């Protein structure tokens, strides 16, 4: 996760459980695909619905966002 000075959030990595805030992906049963579609290889902006984010906390299976109104989004 990366947080810009203007409150935009970017995420990349593995998102099988929705831990990047980009929704939950499913593994593919196509030969050679497996969980490949769950990998976000380059930073992608996460849509926060015009909410300004001031802090991000994340781990292997979760991400939480704190807004400028001190609300927690997960």
C-alpha positions as CSV (number, residue, x, y, z in Angstrom):
1,X,0.0,0.0,0.0
2,X,1.0,3.6,-0.7
3,X,-0.7,6.7,0.5
4,X,-0.1,10.0,-1.3
5,X,0.0,13.4,0.3
6,X,-3.5,14.2,-1.2
7,X,-5.1,11.1,0.4
8,X,-5.1,8.7,-2.6
9,X,-4.4,5.1,-1.9
10,X,-2.5,2.7,-4.2
11,X,-2.2,-1.0,-3.7
12,X,-0.4,-4.0,-5.2
13,X,0.4,-7.5,-4.3
14,X,-1.8,-10.5,-3.7
15,X,-5.6,-9.9,-3.2
16,X,-7.2,-13.3,-2.9
17,X,-9.1,-12.3,0.2
18,X,-9.8,-8.7,-0.9
19,X,-7.1,-7.5,1.4
20,X,-6.1,-4.7,-1.1
21,X,-9.5,-3.2,-1.1
22,X,-10.0,-4.1,-4.8
23,X,-12.6,-6.8,-4.2
24,X,-12.2,-10.6,-3.8
25,X,-10.8,-12.6,-6.7
26,X,-11.2,-16.3,-7.3
27,X,-8.6,-18.8,-8.5
28,X,-9.0,-19.9,-12.1
29,X,-9.2,-23.5,-13.2
30,X,-7.8,-22.6,-16.6
31,X,-4.5,-24.5,-17.2
32,X,-1.6,-22.4,-16.1
33,X,-3.7,-19.6,-14.5
34,X,-4.4,-20.7,-10.9
35,X,-4.3,-17.7,-8.6
36,X,-2.5,-15.5,-11.2
37,X,-5.4,-13.2,-11.6
38,X,-5.2,-12.4,-7.8
39,X,-1.8,-10.8,-8.3
40,X,-1.7,-7.0,-8.8
41,X,1.9,-6.5,-10.1
42,X,1.9,-2.7,-10.4
43,X,0.4,0.0,-8.1
44,X,-3.3,0.5,-8.8
45,X,-5.3,3.3,-7.3
46,X,-8.0,2.1,-5.0
47,X,-11.4,3.8,-5.3
48,X,-12.2,5.4,-2.0
49,X,-15.4,7.2,-3.3
50,X,-13.8,10.7,-2.9
51,X,-13.0,10.0,0.8
52,X,-9.7,11.5,2.0
53,X,-7.5,8.9,3.6
54,X,-5.0,9.9,6.3
55,X,-3.6,6.6,7.3
56,X,-3.3,3.0,6.1
57,X,-2.6,-0.2,8.1
58,X,-2.2,-3.5,6.3
59,X,-1.0,-7.0,6.8
60,X,-1.0,-10.3,5.0
61,X,-4.8,-10.7,5.0
62,X,-6.2,-7.2,5.7
63,X,-6.1,-3.5,5.0
64,X,-7.7,-0.7,7.0
65,X,-8.0,2.9,6.1
66,X,-8.5,5.9,8.4
67,X,-10.4,8.9,6.9
68,X,-9.8,12.6,7.7
69,X,-13.0,12.3,9.8
70,X,-11.3,9.6,11.9
71,X,-13.5,6.8,10.6
72,X,-12.2,3.4,9.9
73,X,-12.8,1.7,6.6
74,X,-11.9,-1.9,6.1
